[in-house]
């Protein structure tokens, strides 16, 4: 059972709904905080969402939710949402946001702040909650999480590497002895490359921005160390050159088809790899400079549009959708990492999803990407700088890219 919303919040939400502007069905005036809503999110590739929506609709016939599936690619999802919100349209009520969009959407006034006490945030994984906070306010509710893992072949690797040096040593030996390449991540010039570089930088003890996103804290020496880990692999051949065109799917296929001994990927790649390779695969935390490294947080959060006419219903729907029961279904039926801490310790779930303990460790040690309303610009600079260095993997490339990257990031932050 969902507890009733506090009376004061009900009044405030109803008032906010009446004040909303936009166009959903002919531009009629806003009518209040409750009623039918729409849920705009990326395309459901596993068909698990509709049954969850049906349960809500059966219990709330006057406040039914309609699923609006946006493109599968995150950039296209964001583009459609931004166009809708810039027009102050009320077509979208609940928004499924990538965790890196919180600051941008909040700063532009496209989503509303939420009352922390309405949601069981103390039972969620702490780093995940931080992705929904901006300027000390809660702007969304965590829905799914994610962290990068190191996949490895148990028939080729006796003990998984904990450091970059161990990964390099094992990958080189395997490449020399077997018809298998060593290691690959996501090295095409897109968001995945920003993630891979961020993980390497964090694992070398560095960071890109300060906590509130107002200053660049990138240390060129640490950035050079992070880049050189990848450049060395390309120069020595244990990172294959073809991986410069890899996104998540290409990395997944290369690993599960037996072409890689090690691969960096998200948890979604575990199931297909297990089907193809059986007990020959396992996962561990990403390696780092001097020990286990730090992953970049991924996942999705749910927010309420500032132009929704039914904000009370939207918040109550989010409470339902992120409940413990539904978060279990997010994992068992959608294969997405949940946000409730206790699900990672459930023996029955661990039997079905053996990677959960490692994933929990990875999420707890992970860090969010730079918190900035201009995140997209920052990401483009990072991916472009890293791609240029990887394209010409000389010893000087890392230093040049690190200095250039810092300069361009400084310019973005100064002008924001």
Number of C-alpha atoms within 10 A of each C-alpha: 4 9 8 9 13 9 9 9 12 17 15 14 21 21 18 22 22 19 17 23 20 21 18 15 8 7 11 10 14 22 15 21 25 21 18 18 23 20 23 22 24 22 17 15 9 10 10 16 17 12 10 14 18 14 11 17 16 11 10 15 11 11 19 18 22 17 18 16 13 19 16 13 10 15 12 13 20 19 12 13 22 15 11 18 21 11 13 19 22 24 21 26 26 29 23 23 26 22 28 23 20 26 23 18 21 23 14 12 15 20 23 20 17 17 13 14 8 14 19 14 16 12 13 19 20 15 17 30 21 16 29 26 20 20 12 9 14 20 25 31 30 28 27 22 24 25 26 26 26 22 28 25 21 16 10 16 17 10 10 21 24 18 18 22 16 18 20 20 14 22 25 19 12 19 18 13 8 11 11 18 22 27 30 29 25 26 27 21 22 17 19 19 24 26 24 22 22 25 28 30 26 22 26 23 18 20 22 22 19 13 14 12 18 14 15 20 16 21 17 19 15 20 27 22 22 26 23 23 18 25 24 17 21 23 17 11 17 27 25 16 16 12 18 19 12 22 19 17 12 15 25 25 16 19 28 25 12 17 15 27 27 31 24 24 26 18 21 15 19 21 13 13 22 14 10 14 15 12 12 16 21 20 23 21 26 28 24 26 20 14 17 18 23 28 31 22 24 24 21 26 26 29 29 27 27 26 29 35 34 29 30 24 27 28 26 17 23 22 18 20 20 23 17 20 10 16 22 20 16 22 18 16 14 18 17 20 27 28 33 25 15 12 20 21 13 12 12 10 16 14 10 10 17 15 18 21 14 16 23 21 15 24 27 17 17 23 22 20 22 21 24 23 21 17 19 15 14 20 21 16 19 27 23 18 23 26 20 15 23 25 13 14 19 15 14 12 20 27 20 15 23 24 17 14 21 20 13 16 21 17 11 16 18 11 6 9
